[in-house]
Amino acid sequence: MPNYTFSVNGKAVTVDAPADLPLLWVLRDKLGVKGPKYGCGIDVCKACTSHLDGAAINPCVTPVAEVEGREVTTIEGLADGDKLHPVQEAWLELDVPQCGYCQPGQIMATVALLRQNPDPTDEEIDAIENVCRCGTYFRIREAIKKVGRS
């Protein structure tokens, strides 16, 4: 099997894996990074949303070969030491999570959106397709607006 070298949350890693192995399984099973959750495996629920070079991706459908030499960021790499990212702070302040399963993906999708547009409209926020089975969409929207206005 080939080796792939890339960065995960600022640390260089090398993994031995088939080229078509989804990045999600590399992160979770080979590297022990458990923040990105497995939900559907077909790019629908987006519970696994992470970043590749700062843009939102879904590792459940991203082959490990695509990340060679690139930077992967998961929810574990979002905070700066003990200082949470402003999106994480807003999530806590507004009691967004209920079960919490989708929240890492929701937060990562939000960070990517706010990088592109720091003051998104409701329609742009609603374009985030991450599924929340608990239905906390109103609180998610309010948290995004809170950070966007900051």
Contacts in CASP RR format, 6 or more apart in sequence:
PFRMAT RR
TARGET T0000
AUTHOR 0000-0000-0000
METHOD contacts of the structure
MODEL  1
MPNYTFSVNGKAVTVDAPADLPLLWVLRDKLGVKGPKYGCGIDVCKACTS
HLDGAAINPCVTPVAEVEGREVTTIEGLADGDKLHPVQEAWLELDVPQCG
YCQPGQIMATVALLRQNPDPTDEEIDAIENVCRCGTYFRIREAIKKVGRS
1 16 0 8 1.000
1 17 0 8 1.000
1 18 0 8 1.000
2 16 0 8 1.000
2 17 0 8 1.000
2 18 0 8 1.000
2 19 0 8 1.000
2 65 0 8 1.000
3 14 0 8 1.000
3 15 0 8 1.000
3 16 0 8 1.000
4 14 0 8 1.000
4 15 0 8 1.000
4 17 0 8 1.000
4 26 0 8 1.000
4 64 0 8 1.000
4 65 0 8 1.000
4 67 0 8 1.000
4 68 0 8 1.000
5 12 0 8 1.000
5 13 0 8 1.000
5 14 0 8 1.000
5 68 0 8 1.000
5 69 0 8 1.000
6 12 0 8 1.000
6 13 0 8 1.000
6 67 0 8 1.000
6 68 0 8 1.000
6 69 0 8 1.000
6 70 0 8 1.000
6 71 0 8 1.000
6 72 0 8 1.000
7 13 0 8 1.000
7 69 0 8 1.000
7 70 0 8 1.000
7 71 0 8 1.000
7 72 0 8 1.000
8 27 0 8 1.000
8 31 0 8 1.000
8 33 0 8 1.000
8 72 0 8 1.000
8 73 0 8 1.000
8 74 0 8 1.000
9 33 0 8 1.000
9 72 0 8 1.000
9 73 0 8 1.000
9 74 0 8 1.000
9 76 0 8 1.000
9 77 0 8 1.000
10 71 0 8 1.000
10 73 0 8 1.000
10 77 0 8 1.000
13 31 0 8 1.000
15 26 0 8 1.000
15 30 0 8 1.000
15 31 0 8 1.000
15 64 0 8 1.000
17 26 0 8 1.000
17 30 0 8 1.000
17 64 0 8 1.000
18 64 0 8 1.000
19 63 0 8 1.000
19 64 0 8 1.000
19 65 0 8 1.000
20 63 0 8 1.000
20 64 0 8 1.000
20 65 0 8 1.000
21 63 0 8 1.000
21 64 0 8 1.000
22 41 0 8 1.000
22 59 0 8 1.000
22 60 0 8 1.000
22 61 0 8 1.000
22 62 0 8 1.000
22 63 0 8 1.000
22 64 0 8 1.000
23 50 0 8 1.000
23 57 0 8 1.000
23 59 0 8 1.000
23 60 0 8 1.000
23 62 0 8 1.000
23 63 0 8 1.000
23 64 0 8 1.000
23 66 0 8 1.000
23 67 0 8 1.000
23 72 0 8 1.000
24 36 0 8 1.000
24 38 0 8 1.000
24 41 0 8 1.000
24 48 0 8 1.000
24 59 0 8 1.000
24 60 0 8 1.000
24 62 0 8 1.000
26 59 0 8 1.000
26 64 0 8 1.000
27 33 0 8 1.000
27 36 0 8 1.000
27 50 0 8 1.000
27 59 0 8 1.000
27 72 0 8 1.000
27 74 0 8 1.000
28 34 0 8 1.000
28 36 0 8 1.000
28 38 0 8 1.000
33 74 0 8 1.000
33 76 0 8 1.000
35 74 0 8 1.000
35 75 0 8 1.000
35 76 0 8 1.000
35 104 0 8 1.000
36 47 0 8 1.000
36 48 0 8 1.000
36 49 0 8 1.000
36 50 0 8 1.000
36 59 0 8 1.000
36 74 0 8 1.000
36 75 0 8 1.000
36 104 0 8 1.000
36 105 0 8 1.000
37 47 0 8 1.000
37 48 0 8 1.000
37 101 0 8 1.000
37 102 0 8 1.000
37 104 0 8 1.000
37 105 0 8 1.000
38 47 0 8 1.000
38 48 0 8 1.000
38 60 0 8 1.000
39 45 0 8 1.000
39 47 0 8 1.000
39 48 0 8 1.000
39 60 0 8 1.000
40 47 0 8 1.000
40 60 0 8 1.000
41 48 0 8 1.000
41 60 0 8 1.000
41 61 0 8 1.000
42 60 0 8 1.000
42 61 0 8 1.000
43 58 0 8 1.000
43 60 0 8 1.000
43 61 0 8 1.000
44 131 0 8 1.000
45 102 0 8 1.000
45 130 0 8 1.000
45 131 0 8 1.000
46 58 0 8 1.000
46 102 0 8 1.000
46 105 0 8 1.000
46 109 0 8 1.000
46 129 0 8 1.000
46 130 0 8 1.000
46 131 0 8 1.000
47 101 0 8 1.000
47 102 0 8 1.000
47 104 0 8 1.000
47 105 0 8 1.000
47 130 0 8 1.000
47 131 0 8 1.000
48 58 0 8 1.000
48 59 0 8 1.000
48 60 0 8 1.000
48 105 0 8 1.000
49 56 0 8 1.000
49 57 0 8 1.000
49 58 0 8 1.000
49 104 0 8 1.000
49 105 0 8 1.000
49 106 0 8 1.000
49 108 0 8 1.000
49 109 0 8 1.000
49 112 0 8 1.000
49 130 0 8 1.000
50 56 0 8 1.000
50 57 0 8 1.000
50 58 0 8 1.000
50 59 0 8 1.000
50 72 0 8 1.000
50 73 0 8 1.000
50 74 0 8 1.000
50 75 0 8 1.000
50 105 0 8 1.000
50 108 0 8 1.000
51 57 0 8 1.000
51 71 0 8 1.000
51 72 0 8 1.000
51 73 0 8 1.000
51 74 0 8 1.000
51 108 0 8 1.000
51 111 0 8 1.000
51 112 0 8 1.000
52 62 0 8 1.000
52 66 0 8 1.000
52 67 0 8 1.000
52 70 0 8 1.000
52 71 0 8 1.000
52 72 0 8 1.000
53 70 0 8 1.000
53 71 0 8 1.000
54 71 0 8 1.000
54 73 0 8 1.000
54 112 0 8 1.000
54 115 0 8 1.000
55 112 0 8 1.000
56 108 0 8 1.000
56 109 0 8 1.000
56 112 0 8 1.000
56 113 0 8 1.000
59 72 0 8 1.000
73 108 0 8 1.000
74 104 0 8 1.000
74 108 0 8 1.000
75 104 0 8 1.000
75 105 0 8 1.000
75 107 0 8 1.000
75 108 0 8 1.000
78 84 0 8 1.000
78 85 0 8 1.000
78 87 0 8 1.000
78 88 0 8 1.000
78 107 0 8 1.000
78 108 0 8 1.000
78 111 0 8 1.000
79 85 0 8 1.000
79 88 0 8 1.000
84 92 0 8 1.000
85 107 0 8 1.000
85 111 0 8 1.000
86 147 0 8 1.000
86 150 0 8 1.000
87 107 0 8 1.000
87 110 0 8 1.000
87 111 0 8 1.000
87 114 0 8 1.000
87 143 0 8 1.000
87 144 0 8 1.000
87 147 0 8 1.000
88 107 0 8 1.000
90 96 0 8 1.000
90 143 0 8 1.000
90 144 0 8 1.000
90 146 0 8 1.000
90 147 0 8 1.000
91 97 0 8 1.000
91 103 0 8 1.000
91 107 0 8 1.000
91 143 0 8 1.000
93 143 0 8 1.000
93 146 0 8 1.000
94 139 0 8 1.000
94 142 0 8 1.000
94 143 0 8 1.000
94 146 0 8 1.000
95 139 0 8 1.000
96 103 0 8 1.000
96 106 0 8 1.000
96 136 0 8 1.000
96 139 0 8 1.000
96 140 0 8 1.000
96 143 0 8 1.000
97 103 0 8 1.000
97 134 0 8 1.000
97 136 0 8 1.000
98 134 0 8 1.000
98 135 0 8 1.000
98 136 0 8 1.000
99 133 0 8 1.000
99 134 0 8 1.000
100 134 0 8 1.000
101 133 0 8 1.000
102 130 0 8 1.000
102 131 0 8 1.000
102 132 0 8 1.000
102 133 0 8 1.000
102 134 0 8 1.000
105 130 0 8 1.000
106 128 0 8 1.000
106 130 0 8 1.000
106 132 0 8 1.000
106 140 0 8 1.000
109 128 0 8 1.000
109 130 0 8 1.000
110 128 0 8 1.000
110 140 0 8 1.000
110 143 0 8 1.000
110 144 0 8 1.000
110 147 0 8 1.000
113 120 0 8 1.000
113 124 0 8 1.000
113 125 0 8 1.000
113 128 0 8 1.000
113 144 0 8 1.000
114 120 0 8 1.000
114 144 0 8 1.000
114 147 0 8 1.000
114 148 0 8 1.000
117 124 0 8 1.000
118 148 0 8 1.000
119 148 0 8 1.000
119 149 0 8 1.000
120 144 0 8 1.000
120 148 0 8 1.000
122 141 0 8 1.000
125 140 0 8 1.000
125 141 0 8 1.000
125 144 0 8 1.000
125 145 0 8 1.000
126 137 0 8 1.000
126 141 0 8 1.000
128 140 0 8 1.000
132 140 0 8 1.000
END
